[in-house]
Amino acid sequence: MLSSDIDEIINRIGSSVNELSNKHILITGGCGFLGRYFNRVLEALNRDVFEKPCEVTIIDNLITAGEEGNKTPHSDHISFLKHDITLPIKPDKPVDYILHAAGIASPFYYRAFPLETLDVATLGTRNILELAKEFHSRILFFSSSEIYGDPDPRFVPIQESYRGNVTCQGPRACYDESKRLGETLCYVYHEKFGINTGTVRPFNVYGPGMQEKDYRVLPNFASRIKGGLPLNVYGNGDQTRTFCYITDAIVGFFLALVKGVPGGAYNIGNPTPEISMIGLVRTIEKLLGRDIPHNLMSYPDSYPGDEPQRRCPDIRKARIQLDYSPEVSLAAGLARFLEWTEDRFIGVQ
């Protein structure tokens, strides 16, 4: 990841996170893409902002952490515990805040690990909610934009009130449906036990720190560009997405943690531009100043088809309640990401 991105996040969240000072924060999935940013940001807050440092406990079973994630963090106020949250956990001291980011988010990996994907979002979430119940912790559950499924075009951009168009039987169901059930668990614990739960639904977050073998579209494209290979575009290339640069996403997550309405759910993403996969190729060509060959191809067996044709968030709720506003354009974010991958990716053959 880029140090300048960490500085940008710190400057943007400002004093809104001061309540985390001198608190104990538990991060599940703390060695994943998002988790590593939380660690770096909290480390910087301890060093430069907080009067009294927060204590951070990172939990991860490292099943999809990859090379970067296996470099477990070491710091005076950050500790690491290798643990599978589908099994009960008992911290050695009370927990004030929980960032529940554990999950298998890459379609390639949840195709390979469907039962593990189901378990971590259901059994794991239940265990973490029980922990929050014991300590009266505030918990932020990381759901997904995929809970909306393939949306009716009349409801795009998608508001949080949209109930979704998903299937319980299909190649993506293990992820979509388990995240939906995870949200329901949070709702029940909030309603029945008064637990301060919140939910974020990220929309296509990307940036430095992604694994080269993440298999999502932007690391996939970057790896093939580095290797001098044509880009593989699945389907007809007309499916659209919006992409949220990592600094905008992390700012939104922290704001949701400290300012979110208890029991609420927030779309966190960048609503513009909504771009097709072919349009994404053209945008990258413009940034790099050269033509980049690409192939339209059928979905391989290792990657789940049945993907949504459109994914674009309405973020008015987050703008109003969290004062959230993404600032990094697609062109600027792609430029940062591709420059970072040029030095770190090897080019998958």
ABEGO torsion letter per residue (X at the ends): XBAAAAAAAAAAAEAAAAAABGBBBBBBGAABAAAAAAAAAAAAAAAAABABBBBBBBBBAGAAAEAAAABBBBBAABBBBBBBAABBBBBABBBABBBBABEBABAAAAAABAAAAAAAAAAAAAAAAAAAAAAGBBBBBBBBAAAAEBBBAAAOBBBAABAEBBBABEAAAAAAAAAAAAAAAAAAAAAAAGBBBBBBBBBGBBEBGBBAAAGBAAAAAAAAAAAGBBBBBBEAGABBBBBBBAAAAAAAAAAAAAABBBGBBBBBBBAOBBBBAAAAAAAAAAAAGBBBBBBBBBBBAABBBGBBABBBBBAAAAAAAAGBBBABBAAAAAAAAAAAAAAABAGBX
